[in-house]
Amino acid sequence: MDIRIVNIAKDFGGTGALRGASLDIRDGELIALLGPSGSGKTTLLRVIAGLEIPSTGQVLFANEDATNLPVQHRRIGFVFQHYALFRHMTVFDNIAYGLRVRPRATQPSRREIAQRVEALLDLVQLPGIENRYPAHLSGGQRQRVALARALAVEPRVLLLDEPLGALDAKVRKDLRRWLRDLHDRTGHTTVFVTHDQDEALELADRVAILNEGRVAQIGTPDEVYDTPASPFVMAFVGDTTSMPVELRDGQATFAGKRLMADIIGSAEGETLLYLRPGDAVLVKPDPDDLAGTVLGVRRTATGRRVHVRLDPTTTEIEIEAAASRSIAVGEAVGVRILKGRVFDGK
Amino acid sequence: MRDARSSRLRPVVAETPLARALLIAVAVVFLGIFLIFPVFVVFAEALRHGFGAFLGAFDDPDARAAIRLTLTVAAISVPLNLMFGLAASWAIAKFDFRGKNLLITLIDLPFSVSPVVSGLVYVLLFGAQGLLGPFLKAHGIQIIFALPGIVLATVFVTFPFVARELIPLMQEQGSGEEEAALSLGAGGLRTFVTITLPNVRWGLLYGVLLCNARAMGEFGAVAVVSGHIRGVTTTMPLQVEILYNEYNFVAAFAVASLLALLALVTLAAKSYLEWRYGGALATAIPRR
């Protein structure tokens, strides 16, 4: 089912407010709502669910206005950040709950319910734990039970609030892959909220980045990473470093030296050039390149992150170098900018 | 550390064996003098002239009426306070509304007000010279010096017990499970009955036990409101006072022993619940 969110505003008198967020969600896609704390992503998810009513704006489910439809009637499946499993019920009763609260007429028989619960437990790869209580499950197991419970009611859309947030790193990575696999198998339209950009980029078909209650950009992971719409998006989605340059007719100069870099975007005059640490390289000191002094070196999983001061200014940037290079603090280096991005008016 | 050697042999935060013994002794003596001894005396005095005299105290129709009245008052007040307490706690814990803090303060009011004042308030409101006195008289409704007044006064003084037990429990539990139930299609009432209530059942039972014990034992507020009409508006605590003032000691202590017995039964029930359902009690409070 596709969902249209039109200009939603919601105020709590503080953080988490939405200030005119609009979004189109396509049927069957896995879309991530990504943003820092307080950007309004969880609020937006809850507005879609019907757990919050917006002050203005509309939510349309398959072109029907669902803005004032109570949450019970929206046929959504919600997985809460801390799972909210019913602590006094067994796993079986938890998953069966949505089926048992249906009116008598549409309620499946006891046998059908039992079959469905078992099928769901198989789907989430937790066979045999029907009679356990939530308190006796691990975090990863609880998350999967919460998912099974949400899927039991055959929702039109699955809404996940930081589904992997409460888990430790290793479990999180395993479940990421598993979640994507589950989505591919079941095909539910799924919206999930996260503040972890790696997670969003790895899992989602499209990513919607929220900032201060508005949608800053929507696009595929490639689009938001390679063609960010603003410095905020660029910095949030991946490591970013910046340096002040003077831009004239597409030609950038820094501290008087011309930069031979590819400049994407157009702006005139003094502006900031944004680049990823891999968009610049360290070379032997050369009069044609920028001169720099190494201030610090950090080992990362993929190589070395080098903190360089661009002499003779006070500008400092971060550059990615190969792990095989040995770089000493205080070393004099040459810096060559390969490409960078400027943003109009920002 | 004076005794360096022994301090190496025990945990740093443990007190010395002497300190421990002293503290336990103080606690035991205190409990013994102020709690156990008086309760013991009640039973001893009740049985002073033998079991026959003890049972004879309950042949008295006034004593019987007092017991019936106490039971009736409790049977009305406790369920009322159960409902009020549940409703108030639910509203306070799950919602935000204007006047919420005022409500919380008001709930604690009966604890800070003298029971005599509580009873007096009702006399001033519903008594013959009270605010609503003429209105009630005109319609033939008797509140003061009758059962309704006693129930009102009892409800007032025992109101906080259920609410105070449930509010922190419900606040700690949050609304997550209720939201989950709603998202799965359950209506408001369904959610309350299948999710909210079961989660607070032990706190509720505690609150009801305490409420009941106080309802049966209340003296001050009921004394002001009841008018001491023997055989009609005397509850058990009032009857004990009347009997004692008439120098009918055995009978007084006999009725008092019933109240003491109630206290012991309440304690035993509480302990049993803790022992039997301790695990469930622990999981009622979420561990993040």
Interface residues (C-beta under 8 A of the other chain):
Chain A: A49 L51 V71 Q72 H73 R75 I76 G77 F78 F80 H82 A84 L85 F86 R87 H88 Y97 G98 V101 R102 Y133 A135 R149 A150 A152 V153
Chain B: G176 E177 E179 A180 A181 L182 S183 L184 G185 A186 G187 R190 T194 I195 P198 N199 A280 T283 A284 P286 R288
